[in-house]
């Protein structure tokens, strides 16, 4: 069964926000990632999906 828990991570393109996103994804959380740099978020999205098979939405 897929995890139905979702978390919103702001500032997810770098630093602490990015690390929080990685930690939550590694625990199976689906994520909504928000930051000013959509390019960096898109790269992170692909990394997390391929590594942890979670659902990711980018804002």
Secondary structure, 3 states (H helix, E strand, C coil): CCCCCEEEEECCCCHHHHHHHHHHHHCCCEEEEECCCHHHHHHHHHHHHHHHCCCEEEC
